Amino acid sequence: MTLDGFDQARPARIVGVNWAALAEDEGKRLRAIGLDEGAEVFILHRGVFGTRDPLALRLGNMTIAVRRAHARAIEVEPL
């Protein structure tokens, strides 16, 4: 399941990232902040308008925002 479709009320572990679906600079930025295989994330909230973009995530002690297009490239499993 991708992070985009994951339930907001549960933590998840990233099991894979489709780096080919992301622009090179976007992939580098996500890796630099720690969004890579093995990381644990929690969706805090989603955007409120039609696209529900962006997603606010808890990653360690950080709160980050990612676009839904990026979240679609991230495979997760529930914890």
FIKOLZA-1660 file (N, C-alpha, C; in steps of 0.1 Angstrom, whole numbers, plus 5000, padded with zeros to 4 digits):
% residues 79
   i   px   py   pz ch aa at
   1 5008 4988 5000  A  M  N
   1 5000 5000 5000  A  M CA
   1 5009 5012 5000  A  M  C
   2 5005 5023 4993  A  T  N
   2 5013 5035 4993  A  T CA
   2 5009 5044 5004  A  T  C
   3 5018 5053 5008  A  L  N
   3 5015 5062 5018  A  L CA
   3 5003 5071 5015  A  L  C
   4 5001 5074 5003  A  D  N
   4 4990 5082 4999  A  D CA
   4 4976 5076 5003  A  D  C
   5 4975 5063 5003  A  G  N
   5 4962 5057 5006  A  G CA
   5 4962 5051 5020  A  G  C
   6 4972 5053 5028  A  F  N
   6 4973 5047 5041  A  F CA
   6 4964 5054 5051  A  F  C
   7 4959 5046 5061  A  D  N
   7 4950 5052 5072  A  D CA
   7 4958 5062 5080  A  D  C
   8 4951 5073 5083  A  Q  N
   8 4957 5084 5090  A  Q CA
   8 4959 5081 5105  A  Q  C
   9 4952 5071 5110  A  A  N
   9 4952 5069 5125  A  A CA
   9 4963 5059 5130  A  A  C
  10 4972 5054 5121  A  R  N
  10 4981 5044 5125  A  R CA
  10 4995 5047 5120  A  R  C
  11 5005 5043 5128  A  P  N
  11 5019 5045 5123  A  P CA
  11 5022 5035 5112  A  P  C
  12 5032 5038 5104  A  A  N
  12 5036 5029 5093  A  A CA
  12 5052 5029 5092  A  A  C
  13 5057 5018 5085  A  R  N
  13 5071 5017 5082  A  R CA
  13 5072 5018 5067  A  R  C
  14 5082 5025 5062  A  I  N
  14 5084 5026 5048  A  I CA
  14 5092 5013 5044  A  I  C
  15 5086 5006 5034  A  V  N
  15 5092 4993 5030  A  V CA
  15 5098 4995 5016  A  V  C
  16 5095 5005 5009  A  G  N
  16 5101 5007 4996  A  G CA
  16 5097 5021 4990  A  G  C
  17 5106 5026 4982  A  V  N
  17 5104 5039 4975  A  V CA
  17 5106 5037 4960  A  V  C
  18 5097 5041 4952  A  N  N
  18 5099 5041 4938  A  N CA
  18 5106 5054 4933  A  N  C
  19 5119 5053 4934  A  W  N
  19 5127 5065 4931  A  W CA
  19 5126 5069 4917  A  W  C
  20 5123 5060 4908  A  A  N
  20 5122 5064 4894  A  A CA
  20 5109 5072 4891  A  A  C
  21 5100 5072 4900  A  A  N
  21 5088 5080 4899  A  A CA
  21 5090 5094 4903  A  A  C
  22 5101 5097 4909  A  L  N
  22 5104 5111 4915  A  L CA
  22 5115 5117 4907  A  L  C
  23 5115 5130 4906  A  A  N
  23 5126 5137 4900  A  A CA
  23 5138 5135 4908  A  A  C
  24 5150 5136 4902  A  E  N
  24 5162 5133 4910  A  E CA
  24 5164 5142 4922  A  E  C
  25 5162 5155 4920  A  D  N
  25 5163 5165 4931  A  D CA
  25 5153 5162 4942  A  D  C
  26 5141 5158 4938  A  E  N
  26 5131 5155 4949  A  E CA
  26 5135 5143 4957  A  E  C
  27 5140 5132 4950  A  G  N
  27 5145 5120 4957  A  G CA
  27 5156 5123 4966  A  G  C
  28 5166 5132 4962  A  K  N
  28 5177 5136 4971  A  K CA
  28 5172 5143 4983  A  K  C
  29 5162 5152 4981  A  R  N
  29 5157 5159 4993  A  R CA
  29 5150 5150 5003  A  R  C
  30 5142 5140 4998  A  L  N
  30 5135 5131 5006  A  L CA
  30 5145 5122 5014  A  L  C
  31 5155 5118 5007  A  R  N
  31 5166 5110 5014  A  R CA
  31 5173 5118 5025  A  R  C
  32 5176 5130 5022  A  A  N
  32 5183 5139 5031  A  A CA
  32 5175 5141 5044  A  A  C
  33 5162 5141 5043  A  I  N
  33 5154 5143 5056  A  I CA
  33 5151 5130 5063  A  I  C
  34 5155 5119 5056  A  G  N
  34 5153 5106 5063  A  G CA
  34 5141 5098 5058  A  G  C
  35 5135 5102 5048  A  L  N
  35 5123 5095 5042  A  L CA
  35 5128 5084 5033  A  L  C
  36 5132 5072 5038  A  D  N
  36 5138 5061 5031  A  D CA
  36 5133 5048 5037  A  D  C
  37 5136 5037 5031  A  E  N
  37 5132 5024 5036  A  E CA
  37 5136 5022 5050  A  E  C
  38 5127 5017 5058  A  G  N
  38 5129 5015 5073  A  G CA
  38 5125 5026 5082  A  G  C
  39 5122 5038 5076  A  A  N
  39 5118 5049 5085  A  A CA
  39 5103 5047 5089  A  A  C
  40 5100 5051 5101  A  E  N
  40 5087 5051 5106  A  E CA
  40 5080 5064 5105  A  E  C
  41 5068 5064 5099  A  V  N
  41 5061 5077 5097  A  V CA
  41 5047 5076 5103  A  V  C
  42 5041 5087 5105  A  F  N
  42 5027 5088 5110  A  F CA
  42 5021 5100 5103  A  F  C
  43 5009 5098 5096  A  I  N
  43 5003 5109 5090  A  I CA
  43 4995 5117 5100  A  I  C
  44 4999 5130 5101  A  L  N
  44 4992 5139 5111  A  L CA
  44 4979 5144 5105  A  L  C
  45 4980 5149 5093  A  H  N
  45 4968 5153 5086  A  H CA
  45 4970 5155 5071  A  H  C
  46 4959 5156 5064  A  R  N
  46 4960 5158 5049  A  R CA
  46 4954 5172 5046  A  R  C
  47 4958 5177 5035  A  G  N
  47 4952 5190 5030  A  G CA
  47 4937 5189 5030  A  G  C
  48 4930 5200 5031  A  V  N
  48 4916 5200 5032  A  V CA
  48 4908 5202 5019  A  V  C
  49 4915 5207 5009  A  F  N
  49 4908 5210 4996  A  F CA
  49 4907 5197 4988  A  F  C
  50 4902 5198 4976  A  G  N
  50 4899 5187 4967  A  G CA
  50 4910 5177 4965  A  G  C
  51 4923 5182 4964  A  T  N
  51 4934 5173 4962  A  T CA
  51 4939 5167 4974  A  T  C
  52 4935 5172 4986  A  R  N
  52 4940 5167 4999  A  R CA
  52 4955 5167 4999  A  R  C
  53 4961 5177 4994  A  D  N
  53 4975 5179 4992  A  D CA
  53 4979 5191 5000  A  D  C
  54 4990 5191 5008  A  P  N
  54 5000 5181 5010  A  P CA
  54 4996 5172 5022  A  P  C
  55 5004 5162 5025  A  L  N
  55 5003 5154 5037  A  L CA
  55 5013 5158 5047  A  L  C
  56 5009 5160 5059  A  A  N
  56 5018 5164 5070  A  A CA
  56 5021 5151 5077  A  A  C
  57 5034 5148 5078  A  L  N
  57 5039 5135 5084  A  L CA
  57 5048 5138 5096  A  L  C
  58 5047 5129 5106  A  R  N
  58 5057 5129 5117  A  R CA
  58 5067 5119 5113  A  R  C
  59 5080 5123 5113  A  L  N
  59 5091 5115 5109  A  L CA
  59 5102 5117 5120  A  L  C
  60 5103 5107 5129  A  G  N
  60 5111 5110 5141  A  G CA
  60 5106 5121 5149  A  G  C
  61 5114 5131 5152  A  N  N
  61 5110 5143 5159  A  N CA
  61 5106 5154 5150  A  N  C
  62 5105 5152 5137  A  M  N
  62 5102 5163 5127  A  M CA
  62 5088 5161 5122  A  M  C
  63 5082 5173 5119  A  T  N
  63 5070 5173 5111  A  T CA
  63 5073 5178 5097  A  T  C
  64 5070 5170 5087  A  I  N
  64 5073 5174 5074  A  I CA
  64 5060 5174 5065  A  I  C
  65 5061 5180 5054  A  A  N
  65 5050 5180 5044  A  A CA
  65 5055 5174 5031  A  A  C
  66 5047 5165 5026  A  V  N
  66 5051 5159 5013  A  V CA
  66 5038 5160 5004  A  V  C
  67 5041 5161 4991  A  R  N
  67 5031 5161 4981  A  R CA
  67 5025 5147 4979  A  R  C
  68 5012 5147 4975  A  R  N
  68 5006 5134 4973  A  R CA
  68 5013 5126 4962  A  R  C
  69 5019 5133 4952  A  A  N
  69 5026 5126 4942  A  A CA
  69 5038 5119 4947  A  A  C
  70 5044 5125 4957  A  H  N
  70 5056 5118 4964  A  H CA
  70 5051 5107 4973  A  H  C
  71 5040 5109 4980  A  A  N
  71 5034 5098 4988  A  A CA
  71 5030 5086 4980  A  A  C
  72 5026 5088 4968  A  R  N
  72 5022 5077 4959  A  R CA
  72 5034 5068 4956  A  R  C
  73 5046 5073 4957  A  A  N
  73 5058 5066 4953  A  A CA
  73 5064 5059 4965  A  A  C
  74 5058 5060 4977  A  I  N
  74 5063 5054 4989  A  I CA
  74 5054 5043 4994  A  I  C
  75 5060 5031 4994  A  E  N
  75 5053 5019 4999  A  E CA
  75 5054 5018 5014  A  E  C
  76 5043 5015 5021  A  V  N
  76 5044 5014 5036  A  V CA
  76 5037 5001 5040  A  V  C
  77 5040 4997 5053  A  E  N
  77 5033 4986 5060  A  E CA
  77 5029 4992 5073  A  E  C
  78 5018 4987 5078  A  P  N
  78 5013 4992 5092  A  P CA
  78 5023 4986 5103  A  P  C
  79 5024 4993 5113  A  L  N
  79 5032 4989 5125  A  L CA
  79 5022 4984 5136  A  L  C
% end
